[in-house]
Every structure is written in structure tokens, then in C-alpha cells.
Amino acid sequence: MEFDRTIIITGGAGFIGSHVVRLFVNKYPEYKIINLDKLTYAGNLANLKDVEGKPNYQFVKADICYYETVKEIISTNNVTGIIHLAAESHVDRSIVDPFTFARTNVMGTLSLLQAAREFWEPQGWAGCRFYHISTDEVYGALELTKPEGDPGAKECGGGPFGDDFFTESTKYQPHSPYSAAKASSDHFVRAYHDTYGMPTLVTNCSNNYGPFQFPEKLIPLFINNIRHRRPLPVYGKGENVRDWLYVVDHARAIDLIFHEGKIGETYNIGGFNEWKNIDLIKVLIKTTDRLLGRPEGSDDDLITFVTDRKGHDMRYAIDSTKLKEELGWEPSLQFEEGIEKTVKWYLENQDWLDNVTSGDYMKYYEQMYK
């Protein structure tokens, strides 16, 4: 079967990546979509059961750090687009094992860049795009200047917890091994654009939530803990603030930027949707209890305050004005609607959640890809 173009999506078996793969496979039957994933603990092909039989979808198990392997995949498939999501992403893990984060996030990105350059540059870069997905954490932290803010307020002129936002020109100040590794990879992508003329795009996004998120992350972890009446460990006093975006809206933004974004540019993606951790957790408890048929507040006693994370940034908040004004993107869901959909999904897909938390899915892949 002939396709108009072939696109690699790295990390396509992960949380955000699987949503991007699904969107591209379904929306663009004229594209061949290669899901390139190493299948670490965070990668799960069960996330893509609904598209695995599509004629324009192909899964390739590979480590992006293996340059020769990546180069062969790009050349033999005549790849003209790379959407790069593969990364180690959990801050707590980066504090324990920074070397793995440097290897995957920095050297893996460099391997992809160089392999793409080797194939694309002799062709004059015609029709090629390297799109690198990054994080708002590279910018460091914002001060909490309105500690009694209105959670969930959406104000483009100023946020509920402070009047400053991360913009595309904000200075990089990463504070964790994870964000330092992502910052370095961002710099390599921009360097390949400036040095070699590679057609690149970079986006920095706020916290995502939604279906298929690995349950070490706050929202799926706490939904599962509420379901089983387990403690909800909250760092410090729960006053840290994050900007939350429904993952399907992030996938929509990636699609738009890949096709219409200006080469060499950076775009911030966020929801103008700031929440203190403790307030978010209370919403999760209230929503989950209601959907489980429990009395409101019956699981409030699960909240357990624990020693704060090392180097814990106080506040992240993304300004997506550039993306809205240049490409017309904005979030489609209000937070309350997104949380309702998310909690329902995890409660209705307990087999998926149990399979992941038990580790059984990894045993299956170990046998399949010996």
C-alpha cells in the first residue's frame, strides 16, 4: 500500500504518545504511522488496541539511543516526519537515577536528530519536520504570589496564583535531573536547526491528565488509591500549583503544530488551568466517591502529608497566547468536565489499571519481544 508520507512517533506506546498515535492513524489514513517505542515500564501496547489492526499503523520496538538502528528505520521507510515524545518523565525517578534520564532524554534525542539529518540533509530537507515535545519544567518555577487563589480560574491577563506565566522567551532554569535532561534535549534540537538548517519545532507543555496515564502519576495513582481505600501521599502541605491540560487537547495541539507551525519556532501549550495539589486532590476524592456511590467526604481521611520532594518547584503556569493567536488552538474541555471523564475512564477500565499496577503487561512483552 502506498502512503503520502511516513511519520515516526517515538514513545507512541506511552501516555501522551498513544493519544497522538491514535489521532494520526485515524485522521490521516494517507500517512503511514510508525510507533517507535522501547516498551519500558511506561510503554503499553494495550493503550492502542483500537488501532493496532489499521493498515497505516506499524509498531517497531527499538531504543532511540541506538543510532544505527534508528538510522536504518528512517532510511528504509523513507521517513519525512518525526514527532518525538519518547522520554523518561517521572521526577522522583530522575532524583534516584539521573543517568538513565540523561541517556534517554539527551543522547536518545541526539541519536534521532543525527540519524534524521543523515537521511534528510542530502535531500535538501524537502517536506521534512522534526517535532520535539518538551515540558514546562525546563523553565524552573514561578512564585506563588496569590496563595489564596481561585483554583481553576481561567484568566489570560493574570492567573489565580500569580500574574506571571512561562512564555516562549522565559529563561531556562531546570531544577531536577528530569527537567535538566529535557532542557538539554531542547537545546540540541534548536542547535540542529541553527547549525544544519534542520526543520524543527519545539513545544513545552503543562501537566497532562486523562486515560492511559501510567499510575505512578498523581491523578491515576490517587483514583486507584481511593478505589482501594489506600493512603493518598501528599508532598509537603499540598500547596504546589500546576497547570493541567486534558491529554486529547494536547494531541490536538501537536497535530496542528506539526502541520501548520512555523519552522524553527517554539510554542507553549497549556490550559490556563492552575490548581493547588491539595485542592485538586479534594476534587478527585469528591468525584471518585460520587462515581463509586460513596458518601461525599468518606475518603477525605486518606489524605496523608509526607516529606516534600527534593527541589520541589512551587508553581508552573503556561502562557499559550502565541499558539492561540498564530494557529487558533485552545483547550476544548473545562477542567471539571475533563476530570469527570478521566475518573470515569479509570473506574470503567479497572482491568487495564490492574494489569499495569500488577506488572503483568511487562511479562507479556518480555515474552513477545525476547
C-alpha angles and dihedrals in degrees: 000000000000121000131194091230142346122234128190116212109193118209089020094151092059130087104276093023094058091054091050092048091049092049094049096043092051099038099042112040087163090066126077107223118203113196104206111191136153091212097230117169090288095053118087125170089200084078088071104040090123094061104029092100096049114119093230095053127089130172120211121184108215143134112243089214091069099088099189092050093049091046091053093049091051095047100041092049096041090234115194100172134048123187104190117205101138109121146128100253115171112104095205091055091049091056090055098039113021094162093067090051093050091048098049102032099039108024093034091054091046090051091054093046094050094044091050091047092052090056102034104040096066087054092054092250089280112176092349129134133178110197117189119196114209139166140256088237091082088074094063117224141322124221120255098236096160103045093171093052127155104260113230096014114151110212120152092191094056137347130245091248101035143348097241127083137183109263130183089265097050112127116253114249109160115188104186133052087248095054091041090055092048091047090053092050090050090054092050091053092051091045091056089053094048097040104037103017093245110170101242139168128192129194130186114203137190126235113311127210135179142087123347096022113150107254097238086081120090104254102045091037092054095043089054093045092050090050090054096036093244126150119279105221110212120190115237111324094331092250097127112116128219135180111232129208129184107244095231089059089052090052089051090053092049090052092050096046094046091055103032108018119117113255114253093020133123122219127192117218120200143134105233080235111130123179134174109236093239093051091048090051091052090053090050091051093047094047095043094046091050093049091047091051094245124141113268111267094015091125099041088103090068091075107110121181113218137183110294121257116261111263092003108183113227103215140008122186126167127211107212095177094116092054092048096047098042102036105015097241125149134152115280099204133062111227096248090055092047093049091049091053091045097050090046091052094053093045091048093046100050092140090061091046094047091047091054098043091048093050092232092129090062092053089054093053092045089059095042096048103036 
